[in-house]
Amino acid sequence: MTTAHLRSLLVLALTTPLALGPLTARAETPTPVLSCTGPLGADSSHAKLVAAFGKENVVWTQVDGAEGEKIGSTVLFPKDPKRRIELFWADDAKRAGLTAARPGRKNPSAAPNGVRPGMGVAEVETLNGKPFLLSGFGWDYGGSVTDWKGGALEKPAPGGCTVQVRFGLPESVDVVAAKVAGDQEFASDDKRIRAAQPTVESIALGWPQP
């Protein structure tokens, strides 16, 4: 993954359904699961989402990006925090060519690969099948997975999207004292990371562009 591609996904994951289409329910868990096909497929557009969910549930607005930036986004269910999804386009003028989707902060939905908000590092490692790398905490891109090291979570989900994951720390943790701060990478099984007890704070789905 290139630095430019990683940063573009991390911008979407910073802020961080729906039986109607983007989500399906798993019998073994009540957690809704995002899908990279159907209304949230790579060929989606603002117009297609309006047709699928109704004009009142799809708005074009400015949302938070990295470093105080505001960026244009199609927002699904803007008045329902638990179903809110922000979508980003390759062509903002036509609002077409889906590049990324991120659930809102209060949306509990899991990614297609099973990663969901609140998961600990060890749980994510189990899904990946091996340790991975994540960035140090305490800066704009802190806690973001930078390399799955060839594990299962590196593979695209059905529909071709990849999943970007960002971890957060408990408020009680001092990142400097815990020695997990800064623009550097840590292995997920590093004893300092395990002691800090990070959990998944947000996820974002990304689609490769031609």
N, C-alpha and C positions, 0 to 999 in steps of 0.2 A: 504494500500500500504506500503510495507516495505521500510526502508531507503535505502537499497541497490538497490531495483527496481527503486525508485524515482530518485536516483542519476544517475543510468544508463540512464534514460530518459532525465534528465536534461543535461547531457553531450551532448546529441544530439540536444537539443534545444538551446544551447549557440550560435551557429554561425548563426544562422539560417545560366489539363495541358492540358489540352492536350486532345483534342478531339480524340486522337488516342487510348485512353483506360483508363489511370489512372484517367481521369477527365470527368465529365459530366457538361453540362451547364444547369443552372436553368433558366426557362422562365422569372422569375420575377427579375433576376439580372444577369449582365454580368460577375460577379465574377466566375471564374472556381472553381469547387469543387473536392477535392481529394476523391478517393474511396479506400476502403480497400479490394476490390475484383478485379478480373481480373488480369492484369499485376502486380498490387501492392498487390495481395493477399498473404496470409500467406505461400502458397506453391510456391512462386516465386523464381527465381534464376537469377544470372547474365546471364546465357545462355538463359533463357526464355525471358529476357528483350531484349537481342540482336536480338532474333527471332522476337519479337514484334515491335521493333523500329529501327532496323538497327545498324550495328556495329559502324557506324560513330556517332551515338547518345548515345552510352553507353560505358563508360570508367571505368577502375579500377584505382584509384589513392588515394593519401593521402589527407585527409581534416582535418580541425581544429577541435579539441575537447576542453575539459575543461583544464584550467591551462596550456596552451601552448602545450598540447599533440597533436600528429598527429595520426590519425587512418585511417585504410583502408576502402574504400567505393566505391561502384558502383555508378557512377554519371550519371543520365539521362540528356541529353541536356546540356553538360558542357559549350557550347559556347553561350547559350541563358539564360541570368540571370532570365528572367521572366518565364522560364519553368524548370529551374534547380531543381532537386530533388536528394538528397543524401540518399543512401540506405545502410543498415548495416545488416550483416549476422551472424547467430549463428556459422556457419562453414566458416571461411575466406578462407580456402584451396579450398573448393568446391564452395564457394560463393553461398551458399544456406541456407535456413532456415531464412526467413526475420524476423528480430527483431525490426527494426525501420526504419522510413523514415522521412526526414525533408526537406521541401522546402527551397530553397536558400533565402537569405535575400531580394532579389528583386522579388521573386515569390509571386504574390498576392493571391494565391489559398487559399480557405477556407477549414477547416477541414470538415469531413462528418457530424459533429454535428452543423455546422454553424458558429463556431468561425473562425474569419479571422483577419489578421493583420490590425492594426489601430483601432480596437474596443476598446471602453472605458470599464471601470469596470462595470458600470451600465448596459451596453448592454449585457455583458457576464453574469451578474447576472440574467438578464431577461431570457436568454437562459437556464440557470441552474435552474431557478425557485426559487432560494434562495441565500443568501450570501454564500461565500466560503472563504477558507483561502489561503493566499499567503505569501511567505517569504519576509523578509525585503530586501531593496535594498542596492547596494554598495559593493557587493561581487560576487564571481563567479556564485552562484546559485540564486542570488537576483531576486526578482520579479516573481518567479515560483509558480504556483498553487500547493499547497501541499495537499489540501483536498477539494473535492467538497461538502462535508457534506451531502452526500446522494442525491444530486440534479441530474437533468436530464443529465448533462454532465459527470457524473461518469459512466454512462452505456456504455458498448462497442458499437461501431458502427457496422453496417452490415459488416460481414467479420471478426469480432472479435477483431479489433484494439481499443486501447484506445488513447485518445488525451492528450498530455502534452502541457500546455500553459505557456508562459513566458511573463510578462509585462515589459515594459521599461518606464522611466520617461522622460519628456521634459528636454533638456539640461540646461534649466534655473533653474531647481529645485536642491537645495542643500539638499541631502538626510539627512544629519545630522541636519541641521536647521529645516527641515520638520518633523523630528522625525520619519522617516520611514526606518532607516538604520539598518543593522546588521543581524546576524544569529538568527532571531526570526520570529514568525508568526504574521500576522495581519489579521483581518476579512476584507473582501472586502468592507463592509459598515462602516468601521472605518472612522471617520471624518478626520483623518490625511491622510489616503489613498485617500479619495475623494478629499481633498484639493490639493494633489500632482498631480492628474489627469494622472495616468498611462494609457497607451494603450497597446494592444497586440503587442508585438515585434516579437514573433516567435511562431510557433507551431511545434510539432513533433508527429508522429504516432508510437505507440508501439504495438507489438504483444507478448502475453504471451508465454513463452517457457515451454516445458514439464519438 
